[in-house]
């Protein structure tokens, strides 16, 4: 309990066992491990799990009316965030060059699709190259980027809506979102087949995009695919 009180963010199972072993070198590892397993169930008034595998003292539990893991410093940082659209070309380049998910990607955003269902922030296409022996059909990839951790649920809904016309859809969120929110997003993206990427929303020089969940390719409604792609055909297919 004293160790958990020294770590407001909580400790994983392994971290807690290792810390206890340093304090009690005379005890064997198995004995210490047994002390940690189900700690939250044995002492529910003192310990809880904010996310899977993490033990946290209840004195650090987030108030019901607060965003998980939110504090004043984070609220101030949120105000100073870099404008979202600055990251569009950076993610388009990462999607094309770093993970080679697409052959061409363009920043969009705004109201390029002229539709209340929303326009993706980045749109890309993946086509077979001339050198490919086996050639496949063209696929469309979309991405929704959020720099504000208060908009993660909105971003998730928008990324889901983009599955209507794209073969793969990504949700891109700040890496400093709370562990609980990221844990939920990982689970939801796996369930819905979305790709999940985290990045440093405070750095244009090194956004450090990192893939957490790979998107699942599916067949969109080609009626909507053609409807929207026609509006940006000149940019995407030239």
C-alpha positions as CSV (number, residue, x, y, z in Angstrom):
1,X,0.0,0.0,0.0
2,X,2.9,2.3,0.8
3,X,4.4,1.7,-2.6
4,X,1.2,2.5,-4.4
5,X,0.9,5.7,-2.4
6,X,4.2,6.8,-3.8
7,X,3.1,6.2,-7.4
8,X,-0.1,8.2,-8.2
9,X,-0.2,6.7,-11.7
10,X,-0.2,3.2,-10.3
11,X,2.1,0.2,-10.9
12,X,1.8,-2.8,-13.1
13,X,1.9,-6.3,-11.6
14,X,5.6,-6.8,-12.6
15,X,6.6,-3.3,-11.3
16,X,4.9,-3.9,-8.0
17,X,6.5,-7.3,-7.5
18,X,10.0,-6.0,-8.4
19,X,9.6,-3.0,-6.0
20,X,8.5,-5.3,-3.2
21,X,11.5,-7.6,-3.9
22,X,13.9,-4.7,-3.4
23,X,12.4,-4.0,-0.1
24,X,12.2,-7.6,1.0
25,X,15.2,-9.5,-0.6
26,X,14.8,-12.3,1.9
27,X,11.4,-13.4,0.4
28,X,11.2,-15.5,-2.7
29,X,9.6,-14.3,-5.9
30,X,6.7,-16.7,-5.8
31,X,5.7,-15.6,-2.3
32,X,5.8,-11.9,-3.3
33,X,3.8,-12.7,-6.5
34,X,1.1,-14.3,-4.5
35,X,0.8,-11.2,-2.4
36,X,0.2,-9.0,-5.5
37,X,-2.3,-11.3,-7.4
38,X,-5.9,-10.1,-6.9
39,X,-4.7,-7.3,-4.5
40,X,-7.7,-5.2,-5.7
41,X,-10.1,-8.0,-4.7
42,X,-8.6,-8.6,-1.3
43,X,-8.5,-4.8,-0.5
44,X,-11.1,-3.1,-2.6
45,X,-11.3,-0.2,-0.2
46,X,-7.6,0.6,-0.8
47,X,-6.7,-0.7,-4.2
48,X,-8.4,-0.6,-7.6
49,X,-7.4,-1.2,-11.3
50,X,-7.9,1.8,-13.6
51,X,-6.9,-0.4,-16.5
52,X,-6.0,-4.0,-17.0
53,X,-2.9,-5.1,-15.1
54,X,-2.3,-1.8,-13.3
55,X,-2.8,-1.4,-9.5
56,X,-3.6,2.0,-8.1
57,X,-4.3,3.4,-4.6
58,X,-7.9,4.6,-4.3
59,X,-6.7,8.0,-3.0
60,X,-5.7,8.7,-6.6
61,X,-9.1,7.6,-8.1
62,X,-10.4,10.2,-10.6
63,X,-13.5,12.1,-9.4
64,X,-16.8,11.0,-11.2
65,X,-17.2,14.3,-12.9
66,X,-13.6,14.6,-14.2
67,X,-12.1,13.2,-17.3
68,X,-9.9,10.1,-16.4
69,X,-6.4,11.1,-15.6
70,X,-7.1,14.8,-16.1
71,X,-5.5,17.5,-14.0
72,X,-5.0,21.2,-14.3
73,X,-1.7,21.0,-16.0
74,X,-3.2,18.8,-18.7
75,X,-6.0,21.3,-19.2
76,X,-3.5,24.1,-19.7
77,X,-1.5,22.0,-22.1
78,X,-4.6,21.3,-24.1
79,X,-5.2,25.0,-24.7
80,X,-1.7,25.3,-26.1
81,X,-2.0,22.4,-28.5
82,X,-0.8,22.7,-32.0
83,X,-3.6,23.1,-34.5
84,X,-4.9,19.7,-35.7
85,X,-4.5,20.5,-39.4
86,X,-0.7,20.9,-39.0
87,X,-0.4,17.2,-38.5
88,X,-2.4,16.2,-41.6
89,X,0.5,16.2,-44.1
90,X,2.8,14.7,-41.5
91,X,0.5,11.7,-41.0
92,X,-0.1,11.4,-44.7
93,X,3.7,11.1,-45.2
94,X,4.0,8.6,-42.3
95,X,1.2,6.5,-43.8
96,X,2.9,6.5,-47.2
97,X,6.6,6.2,-46.3
98,X,6.9,4.7,-42.8
99,X,4.3,1.9,-42.8
100,X,3.7,1.9,-46.6
101,X,0.0,1.5,-46.1
102,X,-0.8,3.6,-49.2
103,X,0.9,4.6,-52.4
104,X,-0.6,8.1,-52.3
105,X,-2.0,10.1,-49.4
106,X,-3.4,13.7,-49.2
107,X,-4.4,15.9,-46.3
108,X,-8.1,16.9,-46.4
109,X,-10.1,17.9,-43.4
110,X,-12.6,20.8,-43.6
111,X,-15.7,20.1,-45.7
112,X,-14.1,18.6,-48.8
113,X,-16.8,16.0,-49.1
114,X,-19.6,18.6,-48.5
115,X,-21.4,16.1,-46.4
116,X,-22.6,16.2,-42.7
117,X,-21.2,12.7,-42.2
118,X,-17.8,14.3,-42.2
119,X,-14.6,14.5,-44.2
120,X,-11.5,12.4,-43.2
121,X,-8.5,14.4,-42.2
122,X,-6.2,12.3,-44.4
123,X,-7.3,10.2,-47.4
124,X,-5.1,7.7,-49.2
125,X,-5.2,5.1,-51.9
126,X,-3.2,1.9,-52.3
127,X,-2.6,0.6,-55.7
128,X,-0.4,-2.2,-57.1
129,X,2.9,-1.1,-58.6
130,X,3.9,-2.0,-62.1
131,X,6.6,-4.2,-60.7
132,X,4.2,-6.3,-58.7
133,X,3.7,-9.8,-60.1
134,X,0.2,-10.2,-58.6
135,X,-1.9,-7.0,-58.8
136,X,-4.8,-6.3,-56.6
137,X,-7.7,-3.8,-56.7
138,X,-7.3,-0.2,-55.5
139,X,-8.2,0.4,-51.9
140,X,-9.1,3.6,-50.0
141,X,-7.6,4.4,-46.6
142,X,-8.9,7.2,-44.3
143,X,-7.7,8.7,-41.0
144,X,-9.3,10.9,-38.3
145,X,-6.8,12.9,-36.2
146,X,-7.5,14.4,-32.8
147,X,-5.1,16.6,-30.8
148,X,-7.5,17.2,-27.9
149,X,-8.0,14.3,-25.5
150,X,-11.5,15.5,-24.7
151,X,-12.5,14.6,-28.3
152,X,-11.5,11.0,-28.4
153,X,-15.0,9.6,-28.4
154,X,-16.0,12.0,-31.2
155,X,-13.0,10.9,-33.2
156,X,-13.8,7.3,-32.7
157,X,-17.3,7.9,-34.1
158,X,-16.0,9.8,-37.1
159,X,-13.4,7.0,-37.8
160,X,-16.3,4.5,-37.7
161,X,-18.3,6.6,-40.1
162,X,-15.4,6.7,-42.6
163,X,-15.6,2.9,-42.9
164,X,-18.7,3.5,-45.1
165,X,-16.5,4.5,-48.0
166,X,-12.9,3.4,-47.1
167,X,-11.4,-0.1,-47.0
168,X,-9.4,0.8,-43.9
169,X,-9.9,3.5,-41.3
170,X,-7.5,4.9,-38.8
171,X,-8.0,6.9,-35.5
172,X,-5.0,9.0,-34.5
173,X,-4.9,10.3,-30.9
174,X,-2.5,12.0,-28.5
175,X,-0.1,9.6,-26.7
176,X,-0.7,11.5,-23.4
177,X,-4.3,10.4,-23.2
178,X,-5.0,8.6,-20.0
179,X,-4.2,4.9,-19.7
180,X,-7.8,4.1,-19.1
181,X,-9.0,5.9,-22.3
182,X,-6.3,4.3,-24.4
183,X,-7.2,0.9,-23.0
184,X,-10.8,1.4,-24.0
185,X,-9.9,2.7,-27.5
186,X,-7.7,-0.3,-28.1
187,X,-10.5,-2.7,-27.2
188,X,-13.0,-0.7,-29.3
189,X,-10.7,-0.5,-32.3
190,X,-10.1,-4.2,-32.2
191,X,-13.8,-4.9,-32.0
192,X,-14.7,-2.6,-34.9
193,X,-11.6,-3.2,-37.1
194,X,-10.2,0.3,-36.8
195,X,-6.6,1.2,-36.8
196,X,-5.3,3.0,-33.8
197,X,-2.2,5.3,-33.8
198,X,-0.8,7.5,-31.0
199,X,1.5,10.5,-31.4
200,X,3.0,13.5,-29.7
201,X,0.4,16.2,-30.3
202,X,2.9,18.8,-28.9
203,X,5.6,18.3,-31.5
204,X,5.6,19.0,-35.2
205,X,9.3,18.2,-35.5
206,X,8.9,14.7,-34.0
207,X,5.2,13.6,-33.8
208,X,6.4,10.0,-33.3
209,X,3.4,8.3,-34.7
210,X,3.1,4.7,-33.3
211,X,0.8,2.0,-34.4
212,X,-1.1,0.3,-31.6
213,X,-3.8,-1.5,-33.5
214,X,-3.7,-2.6,-37.2
215,X,-6.9,-1.9,-39.2
216,X,-8.9,-4.7,-40.6
217,X,-9.6,-4.4,-44.3
218,X,-13.2,-4.7,-45.3
219,X,-15.4,-4.0,-48.3
220,X,-17.1,-0.5,-48.1
221,X,-20.2,0.5,-49.8
222,X,-18.9,1.4,-53.3
223,X,-21.8,3.8,-53.9
224,X,-20.4,6.1,-51.2
225,X,-16.8,5.3,-52.1
226,X,-17.3,6.6,-55.7
227,X,-19.5,9.5,-54.5
228,X,-16.8,10.9,-52.2
229,X,-13.7,10.0,-54.2
230,X,-15.1,11.9,-57.2
231,X,-14.9,15.1,-55.2
232,X,-11.2,14.7,-54.6
233,X,-10.3,12.6,-57.7
234,X,-8.0,15.3,-59.2
235,X,-5.9,15.4,-56.0
236,X,-5.8,11.6,-55.3
237,X,-5.4,10.2,-58.8
238,X,-3.1,12.6,-60.6
